[in-house]
Amino acid sequence: MFLDELIPMVKELIQQPIAFTGGFFSGLLRINLNDDPVKSWIDEQAGSSSYTPSATSANNGKSTGPQSISID
């Protein structure tokens, strides 16, 4: 039933209404939380810096830019 699928969302809304509402609207407006100025504002509010993955893990150690392949 449709209401059974909404129960976990309603429970989360009741437990943490401000966090849920912020996450809901950021998803609705498609706001990327890792982009500035949102990221800097979140860091300022939390009082700490957020985790940023290193560049080598993002591209598996390969150089950036176009890659060439050969097909036999």
PDB file with one MODEL, atoms N, CA, C and O in Angstrom:
MODEL        1
ATOM      1  N   MET A   1       0.838  -1.172   0.000  1.00  0.00           N
ATOM      2  CA  MET A   1       0.000   0.000   0.000  1.00  0.00           C
ATOM      3  C   MET A   1       0.885   1.238   0.000  1.00  0.00           C
ATOM      4  O   MET A   1       2.014   1.198   0.489  1.00  0.00           O
ATOM      5  N   PHE A   2       0.384   2.318  -0.539  1.00  0.00           N
ATOM      6  CA  PHE A   2       1.148   3.553  -0.697  1.00  0.00           C
ATOM      7  C   PHE A   2       1.548   4.157   0.655  1.00  0.00           C
ATOM      8  O   PHE A   2       2.643   4.708   0.777  1.00  0.00           O
ATOM      9  N   LEU A   3       0.710   4.067   1.636  1.00  0.00           N
ATOM     10  CA  LEU A   3       1.011   4.642   2.948  1.00  0.00           C
ATOM     11  C   LEU A   3       2.156   3.916   3.644  1.00  0.00           C
ATOM     12  O   LEU A   3       2.893   4.527   4.419  1.00  0.00           O
ATOM     13  N   ASP A   4       2.316   2.613   3.377  1.00  0.00           N
ATOM     14  CA  ASP A   4       3.413   1.857   3.969  1.00  0.00           C
ATOM     15  C   ASP A   4       4.767   2.379   3.499  1.00  0.00           C
ATOM     16  O   ASP A   4       5.747   2.316   4.242  1.00  0.00           O
ATOM     17  N   GLU A   5       4.830   2.892   2.276  1.00  0.00           N
ATOM     18  CA  GLU A   5       6.074   3.425   1.745  1.00  0.00           C
ATOM     19  C   GLU A   5       6.393   4.800   2.323  1.00  0.00           C
ATOM     20  O   GLU A   5       7.557   5.198   2.348  1.00  0.00           O
ATOM     21  N   LEU A   6       5.397   5.523   2.781  1.00  0.00           N
ATOM     22  CA  LEU A   6       5.603   6.856   3.331  1.00  0.00           C
ATOM     23  C   LEU A   6       5.948   6.860   4.821  1.00  0.00           C
ATOM     24  O   LEU A   6       6.440   7.866   5.334  1.00  0.00           O
ATOM     25  N   ILE A   7       5.700   5.763   5.517  1.00  0.00           N
ATOM     26  CA  ILE A   7       5.918   5.706   6.963  1.00  0.00           C
ATOM     27  C   ILE A   7       7.367   6.006   7.351  1.00  0.00           C
ATOM     28  O   ILE A   7       7.576   6.786   8.280  1.00  0.00           O
ATOM     29  N   PRO A   8       8.400   5.420   6.680  1.00  0.00           N
ATOM     30  CA  PRO A   8       9.782   5.758   7.081  1.00  0.00           C
ATOM     31  C   PRO A   8      10.104   7.239   6.876  1.00  0.00           C
ATOM     32  O   PRO A   8      10.840   7.823   7.672  1.00  0.00           O
ATOM     33  N   MET A   9       9.576   7.838   5.845  1.00  0.00           N
ATOM     34  CA  MET A   9       9.825   9.251   5.595  1.00  0.00           C
ATOM     35  C   MET A   9       9.167  10.118   6.667  1.00  0.00           C
ATOM     36  O   MET A   9       9.757  11.105   7.107  1.00  0.00           O
ATOM     37  N   VAL A  10       7.976   9.769   7.084  1.00  0.00           N
ATOM     38  CA  VAL A  10       7.284  10.529   8.124  1.00  0.00           C
ATOM     39  C   VAL A  10       7.998  10.376   9.463  1.00  0.00           C
ATOM     40  O   VAL A  10       8.091  11.339  10.224  1.00  0.00           O
ATOM     41  N   LYS A  11       8.506   9.178   9.764  1.00  0.00           N
ATOM     42  CA  LYS A  11       9.247   8.968  11.010  1.00  0.00           C
ATOM     43  C   LYS A  11      10.507   9.829  11.042  1.00  0.00           C
ATOM     44  O   LYS A  11      10.838  10.417  12.072  1.00  0.00           O
ATOM     45  N   GLU A  12      11.212   9.901   9.902  1.00  0.00           N
ATOM     46  CA  GLU A  12      12.417  10.727   9.841  1.00  0.00           C
ATOM     47  C   GLU A  12      12.068  12.199   9.988  1.00  0.00           C
ATOM     48  O   GLU A  12      12.805  12.950  10.627  1.00  0.00           O
ATOM     49  N   LEU A  13      10.970  12.612   9.414  1.00  0.00           N
ATOM     50  CA  LEU A  13      10.518  13.999   9.523  1.00  0.00           C
ATOM     51  C   LEU A  13      10.205  14.357  10.969  1.00  0.00           C
ATOM     52  O   LEU A  13      10.517  15.460  11.418  1.00  0.00           O
ATOM     53  N   ILE A  14       9.597  13.441  11.695  1.00  0.00           N
ATOM     54  CA  ILE A  14       9.246  13.695  13.089  1.00  0.00           C
ATOM     55  C   ILE A  14      10.496  13.723  13.975  1.00  0.00           C
ATOM     56  O   ILE A  14      10.574  14.531  14.901  1.00  0.00           O
ATOM     57  N   GLN A  15      11.481  12.845  13.700  1.00  0.00           N
ATOM     58  CA  GLN A  15      12.683  12.774  14.532  1.00  0.00           C
ATOM     59  C   GLN A  15      13.594  13.981  14.342  1.00  0.00           C
ATOM     60  O   GLN A  15      14.109  14.528  15.317  1.00  0.00           O
ATOM     61  N   GLN A  16      13.799  14.403  13.086  1.00  0.00           N
ATOM     62  CA  GLN A  16      14.707  15.512  12.804  1.00  0.00           C
ATOM     63  C   GLN A  16      14.073  16.433  11.767  1.00  0.00           C
ATOM     64  O   GLN A  16      14.427  16.366  10.590  1.00  0.00           O
ATOM     65  N   PRO A  17      13.152  17.282  12.177  1.00  0.00           N
ATOM     66  CA  PRO A  17      12.395  18.073  11.196  1.00  0.00           C
ATOM     67  C   PRO A  17      13.235  19.094  10.427  1.00  0.00           C
ATOM     68  O   PRO A  17      13.000  19.292   9.235  1.00  0.00           O
ATOM     69  N   ILE A  18      14.197  19.742  11.064  1.00  0.00           N
ATOM     70  CA  ILE A  18      14.991  20.759  10.371  1.00  0.00           C
ATOM     71  C   ILE A  18      15.932  20.110   9.360  1.00  0.00           C
ATOM     72  O   ILE A  18      16.035  20.574   8.224  1.00  0.00           O
ATOM     73  N   ALA A  19      16.612  19.054   9.758  1.00  0.00           N
ATOM     74  CA  ALA A  19      17.522  18.367   8.847  1.00  0.00           C
ATOM     75  C   ALA A  19      16.751  17.747   7.683  1.00  0.00           C
ATOM     76  O   ALA A  19      17.201  17.807   6.539  1.00  0.00           O
ATOM     77  N   PHE A  20      15.606  17.160   7.969  1.00  0.00           N
ATOM     78  CA  PHE A  20      14.795  16.556   6.918  1.00  0.00           C
ATOM     79  C   PHE A  20      14.317  17.607   5.926  1.00  0.00           C
ATOM     80  O   PHE A  20      14.381  17.392   4.716  1.00  0.00           O
ATOM     81  N   THR A  21      13.842  18.736   6.427  1.00  0.00           N
ATOM     82  CA  THR A  21      13.336  19.784   5.550  1.00  0.00           C
ATOM     83  C   THR A  21      14.454  20.359   4.691  1.00  0.00           C
ATOM     84  O   THR A  21      14.256  20.607   3.502  1.00  0.00           O
ATOM     85  N   GLY A  22      15.625  20.573   5.280  1.00  0.00           N
ATOM     86  CA  GLY A  22      16.766  21.071   4.512  1.00  0.00           C
ATOM     87  C   GLY A  22      17.188  20.100   3.431  1.00  0.00           C
ATOM     88  O   GLY A  22      17.454  20.507   2.300  1.00  0.00           O
ATOM     89  N   GLY A  23      17.252  18.831   3.762  1.00  0.00           N
ATOM     90  CA  GLY A  23      17.609  17.821   2.772  1.00  0.00           C
ATOM     91  C   GLY A  23      16.552  17.678   1.695  1.00  0.00           C
ATOM     92  O   GLY A  23      16.874  17.470   0.526  1.00  0.00           O
ATOM     93  N   PHE A  24      15.300  17.787   2.084  1.00  0.00           N
ATOM     94  CA  PHE A  24      14.208  17.677   1.123  1.00  0.00           C
ATOM     95  C   PHE A  24      14.266  18.809   0.102  1.00  0.00           C
ATOM     96  O   PHE A  24      14.163  18.572  -1.102  1.00  0.00           O
ATOM     97  N   PHE A  25      14.432  20.043   0.585  1.00  0.00           N
ATOM     98  CA  PHE A  25      14.466  21.179  -0.327  1.00  0.00           C
ATOM     99  C   PHE A  25      15.749  21.231  -1.143  1.00  0.00           C
ATOM    100  O   PHE A  25      15.727  21.685  -2.287  1.00  0.00           O
ATOM    101  N   SER A  26      16.872  20.776  -0.581  1.00  0.00           N
ATOM    102  CA  SER A  26      18.102  20.744  -1.375  1.00  0.00           C
ATOM    103  C   SER A  26      17.976  19.718  -2.500  1.00  0.00           C
ATOM    104  O   SER A  26      18.497  19.931  -3.595  1.00  0.00           O
ATOM    105  N   GLY A  27      17.300  18.624  -2.241  1.00  0.00           N
ATOM    106  CA  GLY A  27      17.057  17.654  -3.299  1.00  0.00           C
ATOM    107  C   GLY A  27      16.044  18.151  -4.307  1.00  0.00           C
ATOM    108  O   GLY A  27      16.183  17.907  -5.505  1.00  0.00           O
ATOM    109  N   LEU A  28      15.036  18.841  -3.834  1.00  0.00           N
ATOM    110  CA  LEU A  28      14.009  19.380  -4.715  1.00  0.00           C
ATOM    111  C   LEU A  28      14.582  20.440  -5.648  1.00  0.00           C
ATOM    112  O   LEU A  28      14.243  20.490  -6.830  1.00  0.00           O
ATOM    113  N   LEU A  29      15.457  21.289  -5.102  1.00  0.00           N
ATOM    114  CA  LEU A  29      16.069  22.353  -5.896  1.00  0.00           C
ATOM    115  C   LEU A  29      17.363  21.910  -6.583  1.00  0.00           C
ATOM    116  O   LEU A  29      18.000  22.698  -7.283  1.00  0.00           O
ATOM    117  N   ARG A  30      17.747  20.654  -6.382  1.00  0.00           N
ATOM    118  CA  ARG A  30      18.952  20.066  -6.961  1.00  0.00           C
ATOM    119  C   ARG A  30      20.202  20.857  -6.609  1.00  0.00           C
ATOM    120  O   ARG A  30      21.033  21.152  -7.468  1.00  0.00           O
ATOM    121  N   ILE A  31      20.319  21.192  -5.334  1.00  0.00           N
ATOM    122  CA  ILE A  31      21.478  21.922  -4.833  1.00  0.00           C
ATOM    123  C   ILE A  31      22.553  20.912  -4.461  1.00  0.00           C
ATOM    124  O   ILE A  31      22.306  19.988  -3.686  1.00  0.00           O
ATOM    125  N   ASN A  32      23.742  21.091  -5.016  1.00  0.00           N
ATOM    126  CA  ASN A  32      24.862  20.229  -4.681  1.00  0.00           C
ATOM    127  C   ASN A  32      25.516  20.763  -3.416  1.00  0.00           C
ATOM    128  O   ASN A  32      25.994  21.897  -3.398  1.00  0.00           O
ATOM    129  N   LEU A  33      25.540  19.973  -2.376  1.00  0.00           N
ATOM    130  CA  LEU A  33      26.055  20.411  -1.086  1.00  0.00           C
ATOM    131  C   LEU A  33      27.574  20.496  -1.054  1.00  0.00           C
ATOM    132  O   LEU A  33      28.138  20.989  -0.077  1.00  0.00           O
ATOM    133  N   ASN A  34      28.251  20.024  -2.106  1.00  0.00           N
ATOM    134  CA  ASN A  34      29.702  20.098  -2.163  1.00  0.00           C
ATOM    135  C   ASN A  34      30.191  21.314  -2.931  1.00  0.00           C
ATOM    136  O   ASN A  34      31.401  21.514  -3.034  1.00  0.00           O
ATOM    137  N   ASP A  35      29.302  22.132  -3.472  1.00  0.00           N
ATOM    138  CA  ASP A  35      29.674  23.335  -4.203  1.00  0.00           C
ATOM    139  C   ASP A  35      29.665  24.540  -3.282  1.00  0.00           C
ATOM    140  O   ASP A  35      28.898  24.608  -2.321  1.00  0.00           O
ATOM    141  N   ASP A  36      30.548  25.504  -3.601  1.00  0.00           N
ATOM    142  CA  ASP A  36      30.519  26.779  -2.874  1.00  0.00           C
ATOM    143  C   ASP A  36      29.369  27.598  -3.398  1.00  0.00           C
ATOM    144  O   ASP A  36      29.073  27.470  -4.586  1.00  0.00           O
ATOM    145  N   PRO A  37      28.706  28.409  -2.651  1.00  0.00           N
ATOM    146  CA  PRO A  37      28.940  28.813  -1.271  1.00  0.00           C
ATOM    147  C   PRO A  37      28.256  27.901  -0.262  1.00  0.00           C
ATOM    148  O   PRO A  37      28.385  28.120   0.943  1.00  0.00           O
ATOM    149  N   VAL A  38      27.539  26.894  -0.718  1.00  0.00           N
ATOM    150  CA  VAL A  38      26.829  26.008   0.214  1.00  0.00           C
ATOM    151  C   VAL A  38      27.816  25.246   1.085  1.00  0.00           C
ATOM    152  O   VAL A  38      27.609  25.117   2.292  1.00  0.00           O
ATOM    153  N   LYS A  39      28.884  24.744   0.486  1.00  0.00           N
ATOM    154  CA  LYS A  39      29.872  23.962   1.229  1.00  0.00           C
ATOM    155  C   LYS A  39      30.523  24.804   2.316  1.00  0.00           C
ATOM    156  O   LYS A  39      30.666  24.354   3.453  1.00  0.00           O
ATOM    157  N   SER A  40      30.917  26.028   1.970  1.00  0.00           N
ATOM    158  CA  SER A  40      31.562  26.875   2.971  1.00  0.00           C
ATOM    159  C   SER A  40      30.584  27.262   4.078  1.00  0.00           C
ATOM    160  O   SER A  40      30.980  27.386   5.237  1.00  0.00           O
ATOM    161  N   TRP A  41      29.320  27.453   3.733  1.00  0.00           N
ATOM    162  CA  TRP A  41      28.323  27.784   4.752  1.00  0.00           C
ATOM    163  C   TRP A  41      28.098  26.595   5.688  1.00  0.00           C
ATOM    164  O   TRP A  41      27.986  26.776   6.900  1.00  0.00           O
ATOM    165  N   ILE A  42      28.032  25.390   5.139  1.00  0.00           N
ATOM    166  CA  ILE A  42      27.844  24.197   5.971  1.00  0.00           C
ATOM    167  C   ILE A  42      29.049  24.010   6.887  1.00  0.00           C
ATOM    168  O   ILE A  42      28.889  23.698   8.067  1.00  0.00           O
ATOM    169  N   ASP A  43      30.262  24.199   6.346  1.00  0.00           N
ATOM    170  CA  ASP A  43      31.462  24.084   7.171  1.00  0.00           C
ATOM    171  C   ASP A  43      31.464  25.119   8.282  1.00  0.00           C
ATOM    172  O   ASP A  43      31.857  24.828   9.412  1.00  0.00           O
ATOM    173  N   GLU A  44      31.029  26.313   7.963  1.00  0.00           N
ATOM    174  CA  GLU A  44      30.970  27.384   8.960  1.00  0.00           C
ATOM    175  C   GLU A  44      29.963  27.055  10.064  1.00  0.00           C
ATOM    176  O   GLU A  44      30.231  27.301  11.240  1.00  0.00           O
ATOM    177  N   GLN A  45      28.821  26.507   9.695  1.00  0.00           N
ATOM    178  CA  GLN A  45      27.803  26.156  10.669  1.00  0.00           C
ATOM    179  C   GLN A  45      28.243  24.987  11.535  1.00  0.00           C
ATOM    180  O   GLN A  45      27.959  24.959  12.733  1.00  0.00           O
ATOM    181  N   ALA A  46      28.931  24.025  10.942  1.00  0.00           N
ATOM    182  CA  ALA A  46      29.369  22.843  11.680  1.00  0.00           C
ATOM    183  C   ALA A  46      30.613  23.124  12.504  1.00  0.00           C
ATOM    184  O   ALA A  46      30.878  22.428  13.485  1.00  0.00           O
ATOM    185  N   GLY A  47      31.381  24.140  12.116  1.00  0.00           N
ATOM    186  CA  GLY A  47      32.590  24.461  12.848  1.00  0.00           C
ATOM    187  C   GLY A  47      33.756  23.558  12.504  1.00  0.00           C
ATOM    188  O   GLY A  47      34.726  23.485  13.257  1.00  0.00           O
ATOM    189  N   SER A  48      33.676  22.872  11.383  1.00  0.00           N
ATOM    190  CA  SER A  48      34.763  22.006  10.955  1.00  0.00           C
ATOM    191  C   SER A  48      34.787  21.960   9.446  1.00  0.00           C
ATOM    192  O   SER A  48      33.862  22.423   8.779  1.00  0.00           O
ATOM    193  N   SER A  49      35.859  21.396   8.914  1.00  0.00           N
ATOM    194  CA  SER A  49      35.949  21.261   7.465  1.00  0.00           C
ATOM    195  C   SER A  49      35.390  19.900   7.058  1.00  0.00           C
ATOM    196  O   SER A  49      35.502  18.923   7.798  1.00  0.00           O
ATOM    197  N   SER A  50      34.796  19.853   5.886  1.00  0.00           N
ATOM    198  CA  SER A  50      34.220  18.604   5.411  1.00  0.00           C
ATOM    199  C   SER A  50      35.284  17.772   4.718  1.00  0.00           C
ATOM    200  O   SER A  50      36.339  18.288   4.350  1.00  0.00           O
ATOM    201  N   TYR A  51      35.017  16.520   4.546  1.00  0.00           N
ATOM    202  CA  TYR A  51      35.933  15.593   3.918  1.00  0.00           C
ATOM    203  C   TYR A  51      35.973  15.841   2.418  1.00  0.00           C
ATOM    204  O   TYR A  51      34.926  15.928   1.777  1.00  0.00           O
ATOM    205  N   THR A  52      37.162  15.956   1.857  1.00  0.00           N
ATOM    206  CA  THR A  52      37.315  16.074   0.414  1.00  0.00           C
ATOM    207  C   THR A  52      38.221  14.951  -0.055  1.00  0.00           C
ATOM    208  O   THR A  52      39.361  14.857   0.402  1.00  0.00           O
ATOM    209  N   PRO A  53      37.749  14.099  -0.952  1.00  0.00           N
ATOM    210  CA  PRO A  53      38.574  12.991  -1.421  1.00  0.00           C
ATOM    211  C   PRO A  53      39.742  13.505  -2.256  1.00  0.00           C
ATOM    212  O   PRO A  53      39.645  14.549  -2.901  1.00  0.00           O
ATOM    213  N   SER A  54      40.838  12.766  -2.236  1.00  0.00           N
ATOM    214  CA  SER A  54      41.998  13.189  -3.001  1.00  0.00           C
ATOM    215  C   SER A  54      41.760  12.989  -4.491  1.00  0.00           C
ATOM    216  O   SER A  54      40.896  12.210  -4.892  1.00  0.00           O
ATOM    217  N   ALA A  55      42.526  13.693  -5.300  1.00  0.00           N
ATOM    218  CA  ALA A  55      42.355  13.637  -6.758  1.00  0.00           C
ATOM    219  C   ALA A  55      42.744  12.274  -7.306  1.00  0.00           C
ATOM    220  O   ALA A  55      42.191  11.840  -8.317  1.00  0.00           O
ATOM    221  N   THR A  56      43.681  11.590  -6.666  1.00  0.00           N
ATOM    222  CA  THR A  56      44.111  10.293  -7.182  1.00  0.00           C
ATOM    223  C   THR A  56      43.038   9.239  -6.996  1.00  0.00           C
ATOM    224  O   THR A  56      42.931   8.325  -7.814  1.00  0.00           O
ATOM    225  N   SER A  57      42.242   9.339  -5.946  1.00  0.00           N
ATOM    226  CA  SER A  57      41.186   8.347  -5.759  1.00  0.00           C
ATOM    227  C   SER A  57      40.019   8.599  -6.700  1.00  0.00           C
ATOM    228  O   SER A  57      39.276   7.673  -7.023  1.00  0.00           O
ATOM    229  N   ALA A  58      39.849   9.835  -7.142  1.00  0.00           N
ATOM    230  CA  ALA A  58      38.730  10.150  -8.016  1.00  0.00           C
ATOM    231  C   ALA A  58      38.939   9.595  -9.413  1.00  0.00           C
ATOM    232  O   ALA A  58      37.972   9.204 -10.067  1.00  0.00           O
ATOM    233  N   ASN A  59      40.181   9.550  -9.885  1.00  0.00           N
ATOM    234  CA  ASN A  59      40.402   9.069 -11.248  1.00  0.00           C
ATOM    235  C   ASN A  59      41.297   7.826 -11.285  1.00  0.00           C
ATOM    236  O   ASN A  59      41.869   7.512 -12.329  1.00  0.00           O
ATOM    237  N   ASN A  60      41.421   7.136 -10.187  1.00  0.00           N
ATOM    238  CA  ASN A  60      42.156   5.874 -10.076  1.00  0.00           C
ATOM    239  C   ASN A  60      43.613   5.997 -10.486  1.00  0.00           C
ATOM    240  O   ASN A  60      44.177   5.046 -11.026  1.00  0.00           O
ATOM    241  N   GLY A  61      44.233   7.139 -10.244  1.00  0.00           N
ATOM    242  CA  GLY A  61      45.639   7.313 -10.540  1.00  0.00           C
ATOM    243  C   GLY A  61      45.952   7.621 -11.982  1.00  0.00           C
ATOM    244  O   GLY A  61      47.128   7.744 -12.323  1.00  0.00           O
ATOM    245  N   LYS A  62      44.983   7.751 -12.834  1.00  0.00           N
ATOM    246  CA  LYS A  62      45.210   8.043 -14.244  1.00  0.00           C
ATOM    247  C   LYS A  62      45.258   9.552 -14.432  1.00  0.00           C
ATOM    248  O   LYS A  62      44.699  10.313 -13.643  1.00  0.00           O
ATOM    249  N   SER A  63      45.940   9.966 -15.499  1.00  0.00           N
ATOM    250  CA  SER A  63      46.039  11.400 -15.758  1.00  0.00           C
ATOM    251  C   SER A  63      44.693  11.940 -16.223  1.00  0.00           C
ATOM    252  O   SER A  63      43.861  11.214 -16.766  1.00  0.00           O
ATOM    253  N   THR A  64      44.507  13.217 -15.996  1.00  0.00           N
ATOM    254  CA  THR A  64      43.256  13.847 -16.405  1.00  0.00           C
ATOM    255  C   THR A  64      43.320  14.183 -17.880  1.00  0.00           C
ATOM    256  O   THR A  64      44.402  14.245 -18.463  1.00  0.00           O
ATOM    257  N   GLY A  65      42.183  14.395 -18.473  1.00  0.00           N
ATOM    258  CA  GLY A  65      42.099  14.745 -19.885  1.00  0.00           C
ATOM    259  C   GLY A  65      41.623  13.578 -20.718  1.00  0.00           C
ATOM    260  O   GLY A  65      41.285  12.520 -20.187  1.00  0.00           O
ATOM    261  N   PRO A  66      41.597  13.772 -22.021  1.00  0.00           N
ATOM    262  CA  PRO A  66      41.101  12.716 -22.908  1.00  0.00           C
ATOM    263  C   PRO A  66      42.033  11.515 -22.918  1.00  0.00           C
ATOM    264  O   PRO A  66      43.252  11.661 -22.835  1.00  0.00           O
ATOM    265  N   GLN A  67      41.464  10.360 -23.016  1.00  0.00           N
ATOM    266  CA  GLN A  67      42.213   9.121 -23.081  1.00  0.00           C
ATOM    267  C   GLN A  67      42.043   8.534 -24.475  1.00  0.00           C
ATOM    268  O   GLN A  67      40.959   8.609 -25.055  1.00  0.00           O
ATOM    269  N   SER A  68      43.108   7.949 -25.013  1.00  0.00           N
ATOM    270  CA  SER A  68      43.002   7.317 -26.319  1.00  0.00           C
ATOM    271  C   SER A  68      42.946   5.800 -26.130  1.00  0.00           C
ATOM    272  O   SER A  68      43.594   5.246 -25.241  1.00  0.00           O
ATOM    273  N   ILE A  69      42.174   5.156 -26.967  1.00  0.00           N
ATOM    274  CA  ILE A  69      42.073   3.700 -26.948  1.00  0.00           C
ATOM    275  C   ILE A  69      42.261   3.189 -28.364  1.00  0.00           C
ATOM    276  O   ILE A  69      42.030   3.911 -29.333  1.00  0.00           O
ATOM    277  N   SER A  70      42.673   1.967 -28.473  1.00  0.00           N
ATOM    278  CA  SER A  70      42.807   1.357 -29.802  1.00  0.00           C
ATOM    279  C   SER A  70      41.895   0.140 -29.853  1.00  0.00           C
ATOM    280  O   SER A  70      41.849  -0.659 -28.919  1.00  0.00           O
ATOM    281  N   ILE A  71      41.183   0.016 -30.942  1.00  0.00           N
ATOM    282  CA  ILE A  71      40.273  -1.102 -31.136  1.00  0.00           C
ATOM    283  C   ILE A  71      40.787  -1.924 -32.304  1.00  0.00           C
ATOM    284  O   ILE A  71      40.956  -1.404 -33.407  1.00  0.00           O
ATOM    285  N   ASP A  72      41.033  -3.202 -32.070  1.00  0.00           N
ATOM    286  CA  ASP A  72      41.532  -4.081 -33.135  1.00  0.00           C
ATOM    287  C   ASP A  72      40.389  -4.716 -33.883  1.00  0.00           C
ATOM    288  O   ASP A  72      40.614  -5.489 -34.814  1.00  0.00           O
TER     289      ASP A  72
ENDMDL
END
